[in-house]
Amino acid sequence: MTSTPSSDGPPARTASHAPTTDPSPTSWGDADGRGVLLDLDGTLVDSVYQHVLAWYEAFHSHGLHVHAAAIHAGIGLGSDRLIPWLVGEVEDPEGLADAHLTRFLEHADDLSPTPGACELLEDLERRAVPHLVATSSGTLTRGALLSALGREDLQVIDASDVTSSKPAPDLLASGAAELSLPPERLTMVGDAPWDARSARRLGMEAIGVRTGGFTEQVLREAGATWVVATPRELMGTL
């Protein structure tokens, strides 16, 4: 069985990969009372294509053929949203999600930080910018990602902390509450259009990072006001 995603999913991608020439945002992190929320999967850790492969194999193990490009378009969603968006209602969504998790964790040792991810975190800490990681990942995936980053000490909220995953704004609203800052005083940094959509629903600034394979056009259409190639470009700006 071959499945295609429903029409209300992420915007179409383009072939362009030209680097952005936009200037950095004006003193977002210099103003008193501002903070930062960072996505983990694909933003701080280079994990997107491992997820694509794991989902591809998981779907095949359940008799479903889903094109890798379609899977990539949905990466960043929680499995509770990704599965029905890609294939509609299935008999055993939990089993399908477990099959993906098993395959992803089998290759967790191959994960590594995205360029400048660790340096960006150190930069935020050095400048005492309030920040935390907001991820739709579950507990086991979160552990593997933090281990790959070498930063198990980070303040993190994940899918277990909210009832609705991205693009619902619940996760980011929870992050704002954790930092005791209103959404309009926060900047969300993420690699997927779902991150920007979640942020914009709360009136939160959104920065897109192209480490997840989405183009500048896609990230901007989702609501990102600035797009960079890697986290390294954000050092000193948040």
QUIDARA-V513561 format. One line per field, one symbol per residue. ss: DSSP state (2 for helix, 1 for strand, 0 for the rest). phi: phi as a letter, one per 30 degrees, with the letter a starting at -180 (. if undefined). burial: I if it has 24 or more other C-alpha atoms within 12 Angstrom, else O. A space follows every 50 residues. Layout:
ss = ???
phi = ???
burial = ???
//
This chain:
ss = 01100000000000000000000000000000001111001000100222 22222222222000110222222200002222222220000022222222 22222202220010002222222222000111110000222222222220 00000110222000000002222222222000222111110022222222 20001111122200022222220001110022220000
phi = .cbbdddcddddccddbdddcdddddheddddicbbcbdcdjccbdbddd dedddedddddciccbdedddedcdjddedcdddddbidbdbdddddddd eeddddcddddaddeiddddddddddchdeaacbbddddddedddddddi bddddbcbedcbcbdedededddddddddhbdedcbcccaccdddddddd dcicdbcccddcjddeedddddkdcabbdbeedcdicc
burial = OOIIIOOOIIIOIOOOOOOOOOOOIOOIIOOOOIIIIIIIIIIIIIIIII IIIIIIIIIOOIOOOIIIIIIIIIIIIIIIIIIIIIIOOOOOIOOIIIII IOIIIOOIOOIIIIIIIIIIIOIIOOOOIIIIIIIIIIOOIIIIIIIIIO IOOIIIIIIOOOOIIIIIIIIIIIIIOIIOIIIIIIIIIIIIIIIIIIII IIOIIIIIIIIIIIIIIIIIIIIIIIIIIIIIIIIIII
//
